[in-house]
Amino acid sequence: MPRPPFPHMSPHDVPLFAAFVLSEEGKKYHTWQFDVRVGPPTDPGPGYSPQARKDADLLSRVRIDAVGYDGLGPTLFEVKPDARLSAFGQILAYKFFFCRDRGGSCRAAIITDTCTPYCNLLYPHYDVGLHLVQPANQGDLLRAIKHIYPRSPLRWDDLSYLYSEADPNDADIDEEEFKDMHELS
């Protein structure tokens, strides 16, 4: 399976994130980072090779789906279909470790298509933003990728695995428009 266009996101996360990027709120962010590692590492100890210890350091940290930057500073995003208490716990942990590791403050938000009533009560109480979106179609996914990666070399077929059950004729962008979007100047 090809790598997702937004590192660390699952194929179910990508259309949600793309829909947010193209929303009015999402367009406020000018820079993005993906798969941001924060928190304490796990060191297996001196009995392991330096490479194994380095790998453990990288793999044991928690990983934030996306960090967006606007004029107000960083916002941490957890992207998850059907957000539940696990998403809430994840974003609170990310916020704690991000601020501890990097100093300063940040905002936190969840991007999802649905969430439980519990989350609707908890998010505002803990100052966690909630962005309810419908998954992007193929055309909007391509537009979001172009927005974040203006020189993206992705081809039309590179994203088909994200829409394996969808009819490609349902996309509101045609292959020629896609090629035009990705011509390098």
C-alpha positions in Angstrom: 0.0 0.0 0.0 1.4 3.5 -0.8 2.2 5.9 1.9 -0.6 8.3 2.8 -0.3 11.9 1.6 -0.3 13.1 5.2 2.2 10.9 7.2 1.0 8.8 10.1 -2.7 9.1 9.1 -4.7 6.0 8.3 -6.7 5.8 5.1 -9.8 6.6 7.1 -8.3 9.7 8.6 -7.0 11.2 5.3 -10.4 12.2 3.8 -11.4 13.8 7.1 -8.2 15.8 7.3 -8.5 16.9 3.7 -12.1 18.1 4.3 -10.8 20.2 7.3 -7.9 21.7 5.3 -10.4 23.0 2.7 -12.8 24.4 5.3 -12.8 28.1 6.2 -11.2 27.2 9.6 -8.6 24.9 8.0 -7.6 27.6 5.5 -6.4 29.7 8.4 -3.3 27.5 8.9 -0.3 28.3 6.7 2.1 25.6 7.8 1.6 21.9 8.7 3.7 19.3 10.4 2.7 15.6 10.5 3.6 12.6 12.7 5.1 14.9 15.4 6.6 12.9 18.2 6.4 14.1 21.8 6.7 12.7 25.3 9.2 10.6 27.1 11.1 7.9 25.2 11.6 4.4 26.3 15.2 3.2 26.6 15.5 -0.6 26.6 18.9 -0.2 28.3 22.6 -0.5 27.7 22.2 -4.2 26.8 20.8 -3.2 23.5 22.7 -1.9 20.4 22.9 1.8 19.9 20.6 1.4 16.8 18.0 -0.5 18.9 18.1 2.2 21.5 17.6 4.9 18.9 14.7 3.0 17.3 13.1 2.5 20.7 13.4 6.3 21.3 11.6 7.1 18.1 9.0 4.4 18.3 8.0 4.8 21.9 7.0 8.5 21.8 3.4 9.5 21.2 2.7 10.8 17.8 0.5 13.8 17.0 -1.4 13.4 13.7 -0.9 17.0 12.6 0.2 20.4 14.0 -1.1 23.4 12.2 0.4 26.9 12.5 -1.6 30.1 12.1 -0.8 33.6 13.4 -1.8 32.5 16.9 0.6 29.6 17.3 0.4 25.9 17.1 -2.8 23.8 17.2 -2.5 20.0 17.7 -4.9 17.9 15.8 -6.1 14.4 16.4 -7.9 13.0 13.3 -10.3 10.2 14.0 -13.5 8.9 12.5 -16.3 8.7 15.1 -14.3 10.4 17.9 -14.8 8.9 21.3 -13.2 9.2 24.7 -10.0 7.7 23.3 -9.5 10.7 21.0 -10.2 13.0 24.0 -7.5 11.3 26.1 -5.0 11.3 23.2 -5.3 15.0 22.5 -5.0 15.9 26.2 -1.8 13.8 26.4 -0.4 15.4 23.2 -1.1 18.9 24.5 0.6 18.1 27.8 3.7 16.6 26.3 4.0 19.1 23.4 4.0 22.1 25.9 6.3 20.3 28.3 8.8 19.3 25.6 8.8 22.5 23.6 7.8 25.1 26.1 5.1 27.6 25.5 1.4 26.9 24.9 -0.7 25.4 22.2 -4.3 24.7 21.3 -5.8 21.3 20.7 -8.6 20.1 18.5 -10.3 16.9 17.1 -11.2 16.5 13.4 -13.9 13.9 13.0 -17.2 13.1 11.2 -19.1 12.1 14.4 -18.5 12.1 18.1 -20.2 10.8 21.2 -22.4 13.0 23.5 -19.7 12.7 26.2 -17.2 14.4 24.0 -19.6 17.2 23.1 -19.6 18.0 26.8 -15.9 17.4 27.6 -14.2 19.2 24.7 -15.4 22.7 25.4 -14.8 22.2 29.2 -11.1 21.3 28.5 -10.7 23.9 25.7 -10.5 21.2 22.9 -11.8 22.3 19.6 -14.2 20.1 17.7 -14.3 20.1 13.9 -17.1 18.0 12.4 -16.5 17.4 8.7 -17.8 15.0 6.1 -15.0 13.0 4.4 -13.6 14.7 1.3 -14.3 13.1 -2.0 -11.4 12.4 -4.4 -11.4 15.8 -6.0 -11.3 17.6 -2.7 -8.6 15.3 -1.4 -6.5 16.3 -4.4 -7.2 19.9 -3.8 -6.2 19.6 -0.1 -2.9 17.9 -1.0 -2.2 20.7 -3.6 -3.0 23.2 -0.9 -0.4 21.7 1.6 2.1 20.4 -1.0 1.9 22.8 -4.0 4.5 20.8 -5.9 3.1 17.4 -5.1 4.2 14.8 -7.7 1.2 12.6 -6.9 -0.6 11.0 -9.8 -4.4 10.4 -10.1 -4.0 6.7 -9.4 -1.8 7.2 -6.3 -4.8 7.8 -4.1 -7.2 5.2 -5.3 -6.5 3.0 -2.3 -8.3 5.6 -0.2 -11.4 5.2 -2.2 -11.4 1.5 -3.1 -15.2 1.2 -2.7 -15.9 4.5 -4.4 -16.7 5.0 -8.1 -13.9 7.2 -9.5 -16.6 8.8 -11.8 -18.1 10.4 -8.7 -15.1 12.6 -8.1 -15.8 16.3 -8.9 -12.4 16.7 -10.5 -11.3 15.1 -13.7 -8.0 13.6 -14.6 -7.0 16.6 -16.8 -7.8 19.1 -14.0 -5.7 16.9 -11.7 -2.8 17.0 -14.2 -3.1 20.7 -14.5 -3.0 21.1 -10.7 0.3 19.1 -10.5 2.3 20.6 -13.4 5.6 21.8 -12.0 6.6 25.3 -13.0 
